[in-house]
Amino acid sequence: MVIGGCKKKLNVLLISFDDAINPWPYLTAFKEPIQIPNLQRIAEQSTLFEAAYSQASVCGPSRASLMTGRSTHQLGVHGNEDDIFKLHDPRIVWPYTLKKHGYYCSSGGKVHHGYIKLDPAVHAILYDDDHKFFARDRNIPLYAETTHFGGVQKGIATVHPEDDEKFHDARAAQSAIDFIENFDSDQPFYREVGFYSPHGPFYTPARFKEMYRVPQITRPMAWDE
């Protein structure tokens, strides 16, 4: 980008969703409309690649491919048990290239495979700040009042809005907001926001499950073929 005759590096914000699929073909496929107003708002002001596809059918290899620009067979990462950082130098991932060219690189949430901390030596190569850990949602019933809506994994939901902040994604989002609002440097930044959902166990605040009329949800007839 050129501003006033000078090249200015743009900030980069990477937002990823765990186990997400392309939602656009399914917005009205089940008769009960899928409600994703924030994603639709982003799509309306963005370039939307409707023919994009996942590099692999499982998380680890797909993420390794995304973060390197290389295919899974080139990387030798074929399953979730394959750790890219045990097979390759961390400098293979493209965020390192941003760091090498003057970007302040900040982690946040699940972008690489797994929820545990990266090896400290690996993290230090890729990022300028400390690792941030946000607990997975499966522990929410231990410290928040919940109710069950049934279905897969019981459809557990928190009852009180003040418990929203206990979810992984709420913490990841707030961490990113705090970073952006408080970043004070002449450096451009690269910031990751890795959301846990829609990965199971499908826990949400109750009001998001109450948005849908479950008896109206209908299996598409085309799926019979």
C-alpha positions, 0 to 999 in steps of 0.5 A: 500500500502506498500512502503519500509516496511512501510504502506502508505495511498493512496490519494482518488479522488472521481469524480461524474457526475450528472445524468450520465449513462453508456455510453459504450453501446451507443458509436456507437448506434446512427450512429453518434459516441459519443465522450468521449475521456477523459472518454475513456482514464480513462477507459483504465487505470482503472477497468471498471464495466459495470454491475454496476447500480444505487441504485435508479432512483432519485438523492438524494436516489442514492447519499445517498446510494453511500455515505453510502454503505447502501440501500435506504430502510435501510436509509429511503431515498426514494425521493429527499425531504428526507435529509439523514443528518436530518435522520442520524448522518453525521458520517454514510457516509464513507468519515467520516471514512477516516477523522477519520483515518487521511485523510484530507477531502475536499469537491467540487461540487455536491456529496451529494444531492443539491447545497446549503451548508450543515448545517455548523455543518454537514460540520465541521464533514465531511470536514477539509476545507470550503464549496465551491459553484459553481453556476449552469449553468442555470444562464450562459445566464445572463453573457455570450454571447450565441447561440441556437442549438435547441432541448431540452431546446433550446440547449443553448451554449456559443460562446466565449472560454474565457467563459468556466470558467463560467460553474459549471464543469470548476470551480469545476475542476479548484478548484480540480486542485488547491487543488491537486497542492497546497496540502502540508501536510504529511496527505493523502487526500480525495477530492471530485469533483462533476460535474453538467453535464450531468444534464440539462439544457444541456448548453455547449460551442458551439464547443462541440455541433458543434462536432456532425452532428445532421442529422446523429443521428439515433434512434436505431432500437432495440428501436422499440421493 
